Amino acid sequence: MPLVTLIGYRGTGKSTVAVELARALDCERYDADDELEAAVGMPIGRLVKERGEAAFRDEEERVLGRLLRRHGGVLATGGGVVLREGNREALRSRGGLVAWLTAPADVIRRRLAADPATATRRPGLTGADPLAEVDAALAMREPLYRECATCTFDTASLTPAGIAAAIRERLDAEGACPSGSGGRRP
């Protein structure tokens, strides 16, 4: 199972923190969105447009299951991975330390607006503009993130390196921090 699984809404920094944390822990890093796009051979936005959200969620569930069976490392999940009960159960039972990355809605909107990948990688799944759906989606998903999380980090007040350091401190405190588990994945 992954040493650390990062969950949270899009734009909270999961992918960026995963890079920093994997570097700090000298371990593998996996990004569920990258793995999903490689598996289906197209960007997430195109997958949703061509095959619909249900097909996207099916692929996301398959990728999560495969990634959670790997040993060691840091896993950055997609923001909506918690929407399916089976995914939440998998995260709770096999996910190692599950770190929920949070940020206020205004911070998330600002980050999404500044990110050129928003249109292709982070499409609005409700048919709305991705920036317009943030408040409603956060309100609906927060209890689901809370259900899975073993710890929470506010990414609005810390840098990605600071969050990685805080997660490492948590691992150290729990005696779960490895001295190195193999080569890093870029």
MOMOCOR-V30691 format. One line per field, one symbol per residue. ss: DSSP state (A for helix, B for strand, O for the rest). psi: psi as a letter, one per 30 degrees, with the letter a starting at -180 (. if undefined). burial: # if it has 16 or more other C-alpha atoms within 10 Angstrom, else .. Layout:
ss->???
psi->???
burial->???
This chain:
ss->OOOBBBBOOOOOOAAAAAAAAAAAAOOOBBBAAAAAAAAAOOOAAAAAAAAOAAAAAAAAAAAAAAAAOOOOOBBBOOOOAAAOAAAAAAAAAAOOBBBBBBOOAAAAAAAAAAOOOAAAAOOOOOOOOOOOOAAAAAAAAAAAAAAAOOBBBBOOOOOAAAAAAAAAAAAAAOOOOOOOOOOOOO
psi->lkekkklllkgfgeeeeeeeeeeefhllkkjeeeeeeeefglleeeeeeefleeeeeeeeeeeeeeefflklakkjllfgfffkeeeeeeeefggbkjjjklkleeeeeeeeefjffeeefiljffflkffffeeeeeeefefeeeefkflkkjffflleeeeeeeeeeeeeefggjlgkhallk.
burial->#######################.#############.....######....#..##.###.###.##...###########....##.###.##########.#..##.##.....##.#####....##.##..##..#..###.##..##.#....##.###.##.##.....#..##..#..
